[in-house]
Amino acid sequence: MAKAADIPLRPDMPFAEAAATTVAVRAGELWEHSRDVLDTSDIERVHAMRVATRRLRAVLEIFAPAFPAKRHHEVLKEVKALADALGARRDPDVQLEALAQREGVDALIDRVREEQTYGNETLQRALDHAENTDLKGRLELLVAEVRG
């Protein structure tokens, strides 16, 4: 799993500036891990992106008072949906990794591979939705609004 990026916070930093800085760093990590996330041969990519959504979700929740409520709610809801889609893909990955070490479970492996394929399709739709709704741009706007 990728180490979380350091966030350049200072003790004298206003809450809104800390919020904007933290969300910008965590959102950047999310998009950093999105490259080739649909590649089922490297399950760590999905894991890293899923962790990035959790980190982003946490800071969005912690710093909620700093952001315009409606825009914040919409972005947070979409980050949660993306995390759910990543989970739909990650769960079969973990199961397949465990099953690969056992004999006589070929039928079960086939079924879990189908779940993995479905999870990948779910993730693809979520990524397409994030792109079509410009989640990245809306996160940047959320940060920019707070920075003024």
Residue pairs with C-beta under 8 A, 6 or more apart in sequence:
1 44
1 47
1 48
1 51
2 29
2 33
2 48
2 51
2 52
4 29
4 55
5 25
5 26
5 28
5 29
7 21
7 22
7 25
7 26
8 21
9 18
9 21
9 22
13 21
15 63
15 65
15 66
16 66
16 146
16 147
17 146
17 147
18 63
18 66
19 59
19 63
19 66
19 67
19 146
20 66
20 143
20 144
20 146
20 147
22 59
22 63
23 56
23 59
23 60
23 63
23 139
23 142
23 143
24 139
24 140
24 143
26 52
26 55
26 56
26 59
27 56
27 136
27 139
27 140
27 143
29 52
29 55
29 56
30 49
30 52
30 53
30 56
30 79
31 136
32 52
33 45
33 48
33 49
33 52
34 49
34 127
35 45
36 42
36 45
37 45
37 46
37 49
37 86
37 123
37 127
38 120
38 123
38 124
38 127
39 45
40 93
40 116
40 120
43 90
43 93
43 94
43 97
46 86
46 89
46 90
46 93
46 123
47 90
47 93
49 86
50 83
50 86
50 87
50 90
53 79
53 82
53 83
53 86
54 83
56 79
57 76
57 79
57 80
57 83
60 67
60 72
60 75
60 76
60 79
61 76
64 72
64 76
66 146
67 142
67 145
67 146
68 142
68 145
71 138
71 141
71 142
71 145
72 142
74 138
75 135
75 138
75 139
75 142
78 129
78 130
78 133
78 135
78 138
79 135
81 126
81 129
82 126
82 127
82 130
82 135
84 126
85 119
85 122
85 123
85 125
85 126
85 127
86 123
86 126
88 118
88 119
88 122
88 123
89 116
89 119
89 120
89 122
89 123
90 119
91 115
91 119
92 112
92 113
92 115
92 116
92 119
93 116
93 119
95 112
95 115
96 109
96 112
96 113
96 116
99 105
99 108
99 109
99 112
100 109
130 136
